[in-house]
Amino acid sequence: MTIVVTGATGQLGRLVVESLLRRGASPTDVVATGRDEARLAELATSGVRTAVTDYADAASLAAAFQGADRVLLISGSEVGQRLPQHTAVVDAAKAAGVGQLLYTSISHADTAQMALATEHRETERVIRESGIPFTFLRNSWYLENYLSQVPTHLEHGVVGATRGGRISAATRADYADAAAVALLADDSAGQVLELGGPSFTLAELAATVASVSGREVTATEVSAEELTAILVGAGLPQGYAQVLASADEGIGRGELEVNTGDLERLIGRPPTTLREAIEQTLAP
Ligand SMILES: NC(=O)c1ccc[n+]([C@@H]2O[C@H](COP(=O)([O-])OP(=O)(O)OC[C@H]3O[C@@H](n4cnc5c(N)ncnc54)[C@H](OP(=O)(O)O)[C@@H]3O)[C@@H](O)[C@H]2O)c1
Protein backbone atom coordinates (compact mmCIF):
# COMPACT_ATOMS: atom_id res chain seq x y z
CA MET A 1 0.00 0.00 0.00
CA THR A 2 1.47 3.33 -1.07
CA ILE A 3 0.97 6.22 1.38
CA VAL A 4 1.75 9.81 0.39
CA VAL A 5 2.27 12.41 3.12
CA THR A 6 2.07 16.07 2.10
CA GLY A 7 3.80 18.62 4.34
CA ALA A 8 6.26 15.87 5.31
CA THR A 9 9.00 18.51 5.43
CA GLY A 10 7.12 20.27 8.25
CA GLN A 11 7.13 19.57 11.96
CA LEU A 12 3.97 17.44 12.04
CA GLY A 13 4.62 15.65 8.74
CA ARG A 14 8.12 14.53 9.71
CA LEU A 15 6.66 12.98 12.86
CA VAL A 16 3.95 11.23 10.80
CA VAL A 17 6.60 9.64 8.58
CA GLU A 18 8.57 8.53 11.64
CA SER A 19 5.44 7.07 13.23
CA LEU A 20 4.47 5.22 10.04
CA LEU A 21 7.88 3.54 10.00
CA ARG A 22 7.76 2.80 13.75
CA ARG A 23 4.36 1.20 13.24
CA GLY A 24 5.69 -1.13 10.58
CA ALA A 25 5.10 0.59 7.25
CA SER A 26 7.69 -0.38 4.69
CA PRO A 27 9.83 2.67 3.86
CA THR A 28 9.39 2.06 0.15
CA ASP A 29 5.59 2.28 0.61
CA VAL A 30 5.87 5.82 2.02
CA VAL A 31 6.23 8.92 -0.17
CA ALA A 32 7.23 12.06 1.75
CA THR A 33 6.44 15.29 -0.08
CA GLY A 34 6.99 19.02 0.38
CA ARG A 35 8.83 21.94 -1.19
CA ASP A 36 12.00 21.97 0.88
CA GLU A 37 14.49 19.75 -0.95
CA ALA A 38 17.03 19.73 1.89
CA ARG A 39 14.41 18.41 4.32
CA LEU A 40 13.27 15.84 1.75
CA ALA A 41 16.88 14.65 1.47
CA GLU A 42 16.98 14.20 5.28
CA LEU A 43 13.73 12.20 5.14
CA ALA A 44 15.15 10.02 2.35
CA THR A 45 17.88 8.79 4.70
CA SER A 46 15.21 6.67 6.44
CA GLY A 47 14.57 4.88 3.14
CA VAL A 48 11.25 6.52 2.26
CA ARG A 49 10.59 7.79 -1.23
CA THR A 50 10.37 11.54 -1.67
CA ALA A 51 8.81 13.93 -4.17
CA VAL A 52 9.08 17.71 -4.48
CA THR A 53 5.54 19.09 -4.52
CA ASP A 54 4.07 22.57 -4.46
CA TYR A 55 0.35 23.09 -4.03
CA ALA A 56 0.62 25.74 -6.76
CA ASP A 57 2.09 23.20 -9.19
CA ALA A 58 -0.58 20.70 -10.28
CA ALA A 59 1.93 18.63 -12.28
CA SER A 60 4.06 18.08 -9.17
CA LEU A 61 1.00 16.81 -7.29
CA ALA A 62 -0.08 14.56 -10.17
CA ALA A 63 3.38 12.97 -10.31
CA ALA A 64 3.56 12.45 -6.54
CA PHE A 65 0.08 10.89 -6.30
CA GLN A 66 0.62 8.41 -9.14
CA GLY A 67 -0.15 4.96 -7.73
CA ALA A 68 -1.01 6.27 -4.26
CA ASP A 69 -3.53 4.28 -2.24
CA ARG A 70 -3.79 6.83 0.57
CA VAL A 71 -2.85 10.49 0.81
CA LEU A 72 -2.50 12.49 4.02
CA LEU A 73 -3.12 16.17 3.27
CA ILE A 74 -1.49 18.12 6.08
CA SER A 75 -3.13 21.53 6.03
CA GLY A 76 -0.86 24.20 4.58
CA SER A 77 0.79 26.94 6.57
CA GLU A 78 -0.08 29.92 4.35
CA VAL A 79 -3.28 31.12 6.04
CA GLY A 80 -5.58 32.77 3.48
CA GLN A 81 -4.09 30.74 0.59
CA ARG A 82 -5.10 27.35 1.84
CA LEU A 83 -8.46 26.74 0.15
CA PRO A 84 -7.13 26.92 -3.43
CA GLN A 85 -3.99 25.02 -2.35
CA HIS A 86 -5.99 22.24 -0.68
CA THR A 87 -8.43 22.14 -3.60
CA ALA A 88 -5.49 21.53 -5.94
CA VAL A 89 -4.46 18.57 -3.77
CA VAL A 90 -8.01 17.16 -3.77
CA ASP A 91 -8.27 17.55 -7.57
CA ALA A 92 -4.94 15.79 -8.08
CA ALA A 93 -5.93 12.98 -5.69
CA LYS A 94 -9.21 12.51 -7.53
CA ALA A 95 -7.49 12.45 -10.94
CA ALA A 96 -4.94 9.91 -9.68
CA GLY A 97 -7.67 7.61 -8.33
CA VAL A 98 -6.42 7.82 -4.73
CA GLY A 99 -8.41 5.39 -2.56
CA GLN A 100 -8.54 7.45 0.63
CA LEU A 101 -7.76 11.06 1.51
CA LEU A 102 -7.00 11.94 5.10
CA TYR A 103 -6.96 15.61 6.11
CA THR A 104 -5.65 17.37 9.23
CA SER A 105 -8.51 19.71 10.06
CA ILE A 106 -9.41 21.68 13.20
CA SER A 107 -11.70 20.85 16.13
CA HIS A 108 -15.41 21.17 15.36
CA ALA A 109 -14.57 22.47 11.88
CA ASP A 110 -18.22 22.28 10.84
CA THR A 111 -19.43 24.69 13.53
CA ALA A 112 -16.41 26.61 14.90
CA GLN A 113 -16.57 30.36 14.27
CA MET A 114 -12.93 31.28 14.90
CA ALA A 115 -11.22 32.74 11.83
CA LEU A 116 -8.83 29.80 11.48
CA ALA A 117 -11.71 27.31 11.09
CA THR A 118 -13.05 28.81 7.85
CA GLU A 119 -10.46 27.30 5.49
CA HIS A 120 -10.71 23.93 7.24
CA ARG A 121 -14.52 23.90 6.95
CA GLU A 122 -14.29 24.79 3.26
CA THR A 123 -11.60 22.16 2.65
CA GLU A 124 -13.75 19.51 4.33
CA ARG A 125 -16.60 20.51 2.00
CA VAL A 126 -14.36 20.22 -1.08
CA ILE A 127 -13.17 16.80 0.05
CA ARG A 128 -16.71 15.55 0.71
CA GLU A 129 -17.85 16.82 -2.69
CA SER A 130 -14.92 15.08 -4.43
CA GLY A 131 -16.39 11.68 -3.62
CA ILE A 132 -12.99 10.35 -2.47
CA PRO A 133 -13.35 8.25 0.69
CA PHE A 134 -12.07 10.57 3.42
CA THR A 135 -10.98 10.75 7.05
CA PHE A 136 -10.96 14.05 8.89
CA LEU A 137 -8.35 14.29 11.63
CA ARG A 138 -9.69 17.33 13.47
CA ASN A 139 -6.74 18.39 15.60
CA SER A 140 -7.18 20.76 18.53
CA TRP A 141 -4.32 23.13 19.46
CA TYR A 142 -0.74 21.94 19.57
CA LEU A 143 0.64 21.93 23.12
CA GLU A 144 3.77 23.38 21.54
CA ASN A 145 1.86 26.63 20.89
CA TYR A 146 2.05 27.18 24.65
CA LEU A 147 5.37 25.45 25.38
CA SER A 148 7.20 27.94 23.17
CA GLN A 149 5.66 30.70 25.30
CA VAL A 150 6.82 29.36 28.67
CA PRO A 151 9.72 31.87 28.97
CA THR A 152 7.19 34.68 28.31
CA HIS A 153 4.80 33.18 30.87
CA LEU A 154 7.59 33.16 33.46
CA GLU A 155 8.41 36.80 32.76
CA HIS A 156 4.99 38.37 32.12
CA GLY A 157 2.39 35.77 33.14
CA VAL A 158 -0.19 34.12 30.89
CA VAL A 159 -2.44 36.56 29.02
CA GLY A 160 -5.39 35.53 26.85
CA ALA A 161 -8.91 36.28 25.75
CA THR A 162 -10.39 32.84 26.37
CA ARG A 163 -12.93 33.78 29.08
CA GLY A 164 -11.92 30.65 31.02
CA GLY A 165 -12.59 28.28 28.12
CA ARG A 166 -10.93 24.87 28.05
CA ILE A 167 -8.23 23.86 25.53
CA SER A 168 -7.71 20.20 24.61
CA ALA A 169 -4.16 20.68 23.36
CA ALA A 170 -1.93 17.71 22.52
CA THR A 171 1.61 17.36 21.25
CA ARG A 172 2.41 17.22 17.55
CA ALA A 173 3.93 13.80 18.24
CA ASP A 174 0.60 12.47 19.53
CA TYR A 175 -1.39 13.94 16.61
CA ALA A 176 1.20 12.54 14.20
CA ASP A 177 0.93 9.10 15.75
CA ALA A 178 -2.87 9.26 15.42
CA ALA A 179 -2.52 10.20 11.75
CA ALA A 180 -0.19 7.24 11.18
CA VAL A 181 -2.64 4.86 12.84
CA ALA A 182 -5.50 6.17 10.69
CA LEU A 183 -3.34 5.92 7.54
CA LEU A 184 -2.54 2.27 8.26
CA ALA A 185 -6.03 1.25 9.45
CA ASP A 186 -8.52 -0.71 7.34
CA ASP A 187 -11.55 1.02 8.83
CA SER A 188 -10.77 4.75 9.07
CA ALA A 189 -12.55 5.82 5.87
CA GLY A 190 -15.69 7.85 6.59
CA GLN A 191 -14.57 8.80 10.09
CA VAL A 192 -14.53 12.32 11.50
CA LEU A 193 -12.12 12.12 14.41
CA GLU A 194 -12.08 14.90 17.02
CA LEU A 195 -8.57 14.72 18.45
CA GLY A 196 -7.27 16.44 21.57
CA GLY A 197 -5.51 15.89 24.87
CA PRO A 198 -6.65 16.46 28.46
CA SER A 199 -8.15 19.96 28.54
CA PHE A 200 -6.98 22.93 30.63
CA THR A 201 -7.77 26.61 31.07
CA LEU A 202 -5.21 29.41 30.84
CA ALA A 203 -5.44 29.69 34.67
CA GLU A 204 -4.53 26.00 34.91
CA LEU A 205 -1.71 26.55 32.41
CA ALA A 206 -0.31 29.35 34.60
CA ALA A 207 -0.69 27.21 37.72
CA THR A 208 1.13 24.32 36.05
CA VAL A 209 4.03 26.50 34.84
CA ALA A 210 4.21 27.94 38.39
CA SER A 211 4.15 24.52 40.01
CA VAL A 212 6.83 23.03 37.74
CA SER A 213 9.11 26.10 37.80
CA GLY A 214 8.61 27.00 41.47
CA ARG A 215 7.95 30.60 40.42
CA GLU A 216 4.89 32.81 40.56
CA VAL A 217 2.95 32.92 37.27
CA THR A 218 -0.20 35.01 36.87
CA ALA A 219 -3.08 34.45 34.44
CA THR A 220 -4.94 37.47 33.08
CA GLU A 221 -8.01 37.41 30.86
CA VAL A 222 -8.47 40.45 28.60
CA SER A 223 -10.82 41.30 25.74
CA ALA A 224 -10.02 40.18 22.18
CA GLU A 225 -9.32 43.82 21.28
CA GLU A 226 -6.91 44.20 24.19
CA LEU A 227 -5.15 40.94 23.31
CA THR A 228 -4.76 42.06 19.69
CA ALA A 229 -3.18 45.33 20.88
CA ILE A 230 -0.84 43.47 23.26
CA LEU A 231 0.30 41.08 20.49
CA VAL A 232 0.83 43.94 18.02
CA GLY A 233 2.81 45.75 20.72
CA ALA A 234 4.95 42.61 21.05
CA GLY A 235 5.74 42.80 17.32
CA LEU A 236 3.14 40.56 15.65
CA PRO A 237 1.53 41.78 12.42
CA GLN A 238 -2.01 43.13 12.98
CA GLY A 239 -3.69 40.41 10.85
CA TYR A 240 -1.93 37.56 12.66
CA ALA A 241 -2.69 39.10 16.05
CA GLN A 242 -6.38 39.27 15.11
CA VAL A 243 -6.38 35.62 14.03
CA LEU A 244 -4.89 34.60 17.39
CA ALA A 245 -7.38 36.75 19.31
CA SER A 246 -10.20 35.22 17.25
CA ALA A 247 -8.90 31.76 18.23
CA ASP A 248 -8.98 32.76 21.90
CA GLU A 249 -12.57 33.93 21.50
CA GLY A 250 -13.33 30.54 19.96
CA ILE A 251 -11.74 28.83 22.97
CA GLY A 252 -14.17 30.84 25.10
CA ARG A 253 -17.00 29.25 23.10
CA GLY A 254 -15.56 25.75 23.58
CA GLU A 255 -14.29 25.45 20.01
CA LEU A 256 -10.98 23.78 20.94
CA GLU A 257 -12.40 21.58 23.71
CA VAL A 258 -12.63 17.90 22.77
CA ASN A 259 -13.96 15.16 24.99
CA THR A 260 -14.30 12.26 22.54
CA GLY A 261 -11.33 10.17 23.67
CA ASP A 262 -10.55 9.65 19.96
CA LEU A 263 -6.85 10.53 20.33
CA GLU A 264 -6.20 8.12 23.21
CA ARG A 265 -8.20 5.38 21.47
CA LEU A 266 -6.26 5.78 18.21
CA ILE A 267 -2.75 5.90 19.66
CA GLY A 268 -3.49 3.27 22.31
CA ARG A 269 -2.08 5.26 25.23
CA PRO A 270 -2.92 8.44 27.13
CA PRO A 271 -1.73 11.56 25.28
CA THR A 272 1.12 13.56 26.82
CA THR A 273 -0.30 15.89 29.49
CA LEU A 274 0.32 19.61 29.89
CA ARG A 275 2.31 18.96 33.07
CA GLU A 276 4.53 16.33 31.43
CA ALA A 277 5.20 18.63 28.48
CA ILE A 278 6.07 21.59 30.72
CA GLU A 279 8.34 19.39 32.83
CA GLN A 280 10.17 18.39 29.64
CA THR A 281 10.32 22.03 28.50
CA LEU A 282 11.80 23.23 31.79
CA ALA A 283 14.10 20.24 32.33
CA PRO A 284 17.72 21.39 32.71
N1 LIG B 1 -3.31 22.73 15.67
C1 LIG B 1 -2.47 23.73 15.82
O1 LIG B 1 -2.25 24.25 16.93
C2 LIG B 1 -1.73 24.26 14.64
C3 LIG B 1 -0.75 25.23 14.82
C4 LIG B 1 -0.06 25.67 13.71
C5 LIG B 1 -0.35 25.15 12.45
N2 LIG B 1 -1.32 24.22 12.32
C6 LIG B 1 -1.67 23.61 11.00
O2 LIG B 1 -1.04 22.33 10.96
C7 LIG B 1 -0.18 22.24 9.81
C8 LIG B 1 1.03 21.39 10.15
O3 LIG B 1 1.70 21.96 11.26
P1 LIG B 1 3.28 22.02 11.31
O4 LIG B 1 3.64 22.44 12.66
O5 LIG B 1 3.86 20.77 10.73
O6 LIG B 1 3.56 23.23 10.27
P2 LIG B 1 4.92 23.52 9.49
O7 LIG B 1 6.08 22.97 10.24
O8 LIG B 1 4.90 24.96 9.16
O9 LIG B 1 4.78 22.66 8.15
C9 LIG B 1 3.95 23.06 7.11
C10 LIG B 1 4.15 22.11 5.95
O10 LIG B 1 3.29 22.51 4.88
C11 LIG B 1 4.06 22.52 3.68
N3 LIG B 1 3.55 23.53 2.77
C12 LIG B 1 3.13 24.77 3.08
N4 LIG B 1 2.77 25.42 1.96
C13 LIG B 1 2.98 24.57 0.92
C14 LIG B 1 2.80 24.66 -0.48
N5 LIG B 1 2.35 25.79 -1.06
N6 LIG B 1 3.09 23.58 -1.24
C15 LIG B 1 3.56 22.45 -0.68
N7 LIG B 1 3.75 22.30 0.66
C16 LIG B 1 3.47 23.35 1.44
C17 LIG B 1 5.45 22.90 4.13
O11 LIG B 1 6.37 22.49 3.13
P3 LIG B 1 7.82 23.20 2.91
O12 LIG B 1 8.32 23.59 4.29
O13 LIG B 1 8.62 22.12 2.29
O14 LIG B 1 7.59 24.38 2.07
C18 LIG B 1 5.58 22.10 5.41
O15 LIG B 1 5.94 20.78 5.12
C19 LIG B 1 0.15 23.70 9.49
O16 LIG B 1 0.53 23.84 8.16
C20 LIG B 1 -1.16 24.39 9.82
O17 LIG B 1 -2.11 24.23 8.79
C21 LIG B 1 -2.00 23.74 13.38
The ligand as an SDF file (V2000), in Angstrom:
LIG
                    3D

 48 52  0  0  0  0  0  0  0  0999 V2000
   -3.3140   22.7340   15.6720 N   0  0  0  0  0  0  0  0  0  0  0  0
   -2.4740   23.7350   15.8210 C   0  0  0  0  0  0  0  0  0  0  0  0
   -2.2490   24.2510   16.9320 O   0  0  0  0  0  0  0  0  0  0  0  0
   -1.7340   24.2560   14.6410 C   0  0  0  0  0  0  0  0  0  0  0  0
   -0.7540   25.2250   14.8180 C   0  0  0  0  0  0  0  0  0  0  0  0
   -0.0560   25.6730   13.7050 C   0  0  0  0  0  0  0  0  0  0  0  0
   -0.3520   25.1450   12.4510 C   0  0  0  0  0  0  0  0  0  0  0  0
   -1.3170   24.2160   12.3170 N   0  0  0  0  0  0  0  0  0  0  0  0
   -1.6660   23.6050   11.0010 C   0  0  0  0  0  0  0  0  0  0  0  0
   -1.0430   22.3290   10.9610 O   0  0  0  0  0  0  0  0  0  0  0  0
   -0.1760   22.2390    9.8120 C   0  0  0  0  0  0  0  0  0  0  0  0
    1.0290   21.3870   10.1470 C   0  0  0  0  0  0  0  0  0  0  0  0
    1.7000   21.9570   11.2610 O   0  0  0  0  0  0  0  0  0  0  0  0
    3.2770   22.0210   11.3070 P   0  0  0  0  0  0  0  0  0  0  0  0
    3.6380   22.4420   12.6600 O   0  0  0  0  0  0  0  0  0  0  0  0
    3.8620   20.7750   10.7290 O   0  0  0  0  0  0  0  0  0  0  0  0
    3.5630   23.2270   10.2720 O   0  0  0  0  0  0  0  0  0  0  0  0
    4.9250   23.5170    9.4900 P   0  0  0  0  0  0  0  0  0  0  0  0
    6.0810   22.9680   10.2350 O   0  0  0  0  0  0  0  0  0  0  0  0
    4.9010   24.9570    9.1640 O   0  0  0  0  0  0  0  0  0  0  0  0
    4.7810   22.6550    8.1500 O   0  0  0  0  0  0  0  0  0  0  0  0
    3.9500   23.0620    7.1090 C   0  0  0  0  0  0  0  0  0  0  0  0
    4.1470   22.1070    5.9490 C   0  0  0  0  0  0  0  0  0  0  0  0
    3.2900   22.5110    4.8780 O   0  0  0  0  0  0  0  0  0  0  0  0
    4.0640   22.5190    3.6840 C   0  0  0  0  0  0  0  0  0  0  0  0
    3.5520   23.5290    2.7670 N   0  0  0  0  0  0  0  0  0  0  0  0
    3.1300   24.7740    3.0760 C   0  0  0  0  0  0  0  0  0  0  0  0
    2.7700   25.4240    1.9560 N   0  0  0  0  0  0  0  0  0  0  0  0
    2.9770   24.5700    0.9240 C   0  0  0  0  0  0  0  0  0  0  0  0
    2.8040   24.6620   -0.4830 C   0  0  0  0  0  0  0  0  0  0  0  0
    2.3500   25.7890   -1.0610 N   0  0  0  0  0  0  0  0  0  0  0  0
    3.0870   23.5750   -1.2410 N   0  0  0  0  0  0  0  0  0  0  0  0
    3.5620   22.4460   -0.6780 C   0  0  0  0  0  0  0  0  0  0  0  0
    3.7550   22.2960    0.6560 N   0  0  0  0  0  0  0  0  0  0  0  0
    3.4700   23.3520    1.4400 C   0  0  0  0  0  0  0  0  0  0  0  0
    5.4530   22.9020    4.1260 C   0  0  0  0  0  0  0  0  0  0  0  0
    6.3690   22.4850    3.1340 O   0  0  0  0  0  0  0  0  0  0  0  0
    7.8190   23.2040    2.9110 P   0  0  0  0  0  0  0  0  0  0  0  0
    8.3190   23.5910    4.2920 O   0  0  0  0  0  0  0  0  0  0  0  0
    8.6200   22.1220    2.2940 O   0  0  0  0  0  0  0  0  0  0  0  0
    7.5870   24.3830    2.0660 O   0  0  0  0  0  0  0  0  0  0  0  0
    5.5840   22.0970    5.4080 C   0  0  0  0  0  0  0  0  0  0  0  0
    5.9410   20.7830    5.1220 O   0  0  0  0  0  0  0  0  0  0  0  0
    0.1510   23.6960    9.4930 C   0  0  0  0  0  0  0  0  0  0  0  0
    0.5300   23.8370    8.1580 O   0  0  0  0  0  0  0  0  0  0  0  0
   -1.1580   24.3920    9.8240 C   0  0  0  0  0  0  0  0  0  0  0  0
   -2.1070   24.2350    8.7920 O   0  0  0  0  0  0  0  0  0  0  0  0
   -2.0050   23.7430   13.3820 C   0  0  0  0  0  0  0  0  0  0  0  0
  1  2  1  0
  2  3  2  0
  2  4  1  0
  4  5  1  0
  4 48  2  0
  5  6  2  0
  6  7  1  0
  7  8  2  0
  8  9  1  0
  8 48  1  0
  9 10  1  0
  9 46  1  0
 10 11  1  0
 11 12  1  0
 11 44  1  0
 12 13  1  0
 13 14  1  0
 14 15  2  0
 14 16  1  0
 14 17  1  0
 17 18  1  0
 18 19  2  0
 18 20  1  0
 18 21  1  0
 21 22  1  0
 22 23  1  0
 23 24  1  0
 23 42  1  0
 24 25  1  0
 25 26  1  0
 25 36  1  0
 26 27  1  0
 26 35  1  0
 27 28  2  0
 28 29  1  0
 29 30  1  0
 29 35  2  0
 30 31  1  0
 30 32  2  0
 32 33  1  0
 33 34  2  0
 34 35  1  0
 36 37  1  0
 36 42  1  0
 37 38  1  0
 38 39  2  0
 38 40  1  0
 38 41  1  0
 42 43  1  0
 44 45  1  0
 44 46  1  0
 46 47  1  0
M  CHG  2   8   1  16  -1
M  END
$$$$
